[in-house]
Amino acid sequence: MNNASKPVYLKLRDIISDSILDGEYREGDMLPSVRAFAAEQGANPLTVAKAYQGFQEDGLVDVKRGVGMFVANGAKSKLRDAQRDDFINNVWPPVERQMRRLNIHLDELLEKDG
């Protein structure tokens, strides 16, 4: 899905997911409150709550009533596996087709990285 057409709550989810994968939030760390994250992102608190609800439903956060939401054990691994599957099944196929069309070889790309 094109990021511009992606619903805001999914964009917010992506921001938190990336933060977990990048190690900004580690397992056991408290996530920002709904209000704090909404203010930081310029988003509606209800939209942030919807994004957080999805994390809760997916078992990626633990909720401690009156305290906050914490990154659950195993969340980073679950997120990595889900994003890896999405990349392999949805992102890579059109990239591979374009590489074939343009006669770009993987070794050419790897050379540019180093």
SEKOL-95399 format. One record per residue (C-alpha): chain; residue number from 1; residue in one letter; x, y, z negated. Coordinates in pm, whole numbers. Each point is the difference from the previous one (the first is absolute). Layout:
<atoms>
ATOM A NUM A X Y Z;
...
</atoms>
This chain:
<atoms>
ATOM A 1 M 0 0 0;
ATOM A 2 N 127 344 91;
ATOM A 3 N 87 189 -320;
ATOM A 4 A -194 309 115;
ATOM A 5 S -322 -202 20;
ATOM A 6 K 63 -186 -326;
ATOM A 7 P -237 89 -286;
ATOM A 8 V 153 224 -268;
ATOM A 9 Y -32 -261 -276;
ATOM A 10 L 208 -243 210;
ATOM A 11 K 263 268 62;
ATOM A 12 L 17 55 -377;
ATOM A 13 R 29 -375 -52;
ATOM A 14 D 290 -4 246;
ATOM A 15 I 178 273 -196;
ATOM A 16 I -24 -197 -325;
ATOM A 17 S 86 -329 175;
ATOM A 18 D 310 156 155;
ATOM A 19 S 98 143 -339;
ATOM A 20 I -24 -347 -155;
ATOM A 21 L 195 -161 285;
ATOM A 22 D 265 274 -17;
ATOM A 23 G 41 -50 -375;
ATOM A 24 E -139 338 -107;
ATOM A 25 Y -256 -194 -206;
ATOM A 26 R 124 -331 -136;
ATOM A 27 E -206 -281 -144;
ATOM A 28 G -129 114 -337;
ATOM A 29 D 29 371 86;
ATOM A 30 M -301 222 -50;
ATOM A 31 L -147 153 316;
ATOM A 32 P -99 367 0;
ATOM A 33 S -350 67 -127;
ATOM A 34 V -272 39 260;
ATOM A 35 R -14 374 -63;
ATOM A 36 A 378 47 9;
ATOM A 37 F 38 -196 324;
ATOM A 38 A -298 181 155;
ATOM A 39 A 154 337 -86;
ATOM A 40 E 341 -108 131;
ATOM A 41 Q -148 -121 331;
ATOM A 42 G -266 269 38;
ATOM A 43 A -265 -272 3;
ATOM A 44 N -339 -43 -159;
ATOM A 45 P 24 -194 -331;
ATOM A 46 L -282 -231 115;
ATOM A 47 T 205 -91 307;
ATOM A 48 V 303 -76 -219;
ATOM A 49 A -222 -208 -229;
ATOM A 50 K -112 -202 304;
ATOM A 51 A 363 -62 97;
ATOM A 52 Y 86 -105 -356;
ATOM A 53 Q -308 -224 -15;
ATOM A 54 G 135 -191 300;
ATOM A 55 F 328 -57 -182;
ATOM A 56 Q -191 -130 -300;
ATOM A 57 E -211 -236 214;
ATOM A 58 D 318 -131 168;
ATOM A 59 G 164 -67 -337;
ATOM A 60 L 276 252 66;
ATOM A 61 V -66 207 -313;
ATOM A 62 D -93 -72 -357;
ATOM A 63 V -242 239 -167;
ATOM A 64 K 36 83 -366;
ATOM A 65 R -318 184 -95;
ATOM A 66 G 69 343 -140;
ATOM A 67 V 369 -28 92;
ATOM A 68 G 33 -34 377;
ATOM A 69 M 85 -226 292;
ATOM A 70 F 324 -192 12;
ATOM A 71 V 171 -179 288;
ATOM A 72 A -75 -370 -48;
ATOM A 73 N 262 -272 -9;
ATOM A 74 G 45 -136 352;
ATOM A 75 A -147 313 165;
ATOM A 76 K 315 81 198;
ATOM A 77 S 21 -354 137;
ATOM A 78 K -372 -3 93;
ATOM A 79 L 30 336 173;
ATOM A 80 R 314 -104 187;
ATOM A 81 D -163 -324 118;
ATOM A 82 A -314 183 116;
ATOM A 83 Q 194 270 184;
ATOM A 84 R 233 -257 153;
ATOM A 85 D -299 -198 132;
ATOM A 86 D -157 319 136;
ATOM A 87 F 325 95 173;
ATOM A 88 I 49 -343 159;
ATOM A 89 N -364 -35 111;
ATOM A 90 N -98 358 87;
ATOM A 91 V 297 233 35;
ATOM A 92 W 262 -219 165;
ATOM A 93 P -195 -144 298;
ATOM A 94 P -54 334 179;
ATOM A 95 V 359 106 -80;
ATOM A 96 E 129 -326 147;
ATOM A 97 R -213 49 315;
ATOM A 98 Q 136 353 42;
ATOM A 99 M 357 -124 -47;
ATOM A 100 R -53 -261 273;
ATOM A 101 R -147 263 235;
ATOM A 102 L 299 229 -54;
ATOM A 103 N 256 -281 0;
ATOM A 104 I 118 90 -350;
ATOM A 105 H 182 -277 -181;
ATOM A 106 L 10 -43 -376;
ATOM A 107 D 382 7 -6;
ATOM A 108 E -10 351 154;
ATOM A 109 L -216 120 -287;
ATOM A 110 L 215 -168 -261;
ATOM A 111 E 313 166 142;
ATOM A 112 K -158 345 -44;
ATOM A 113 D -63 -69 -369;
ATOM A 114 G 367 -48 -84;
</atoms>
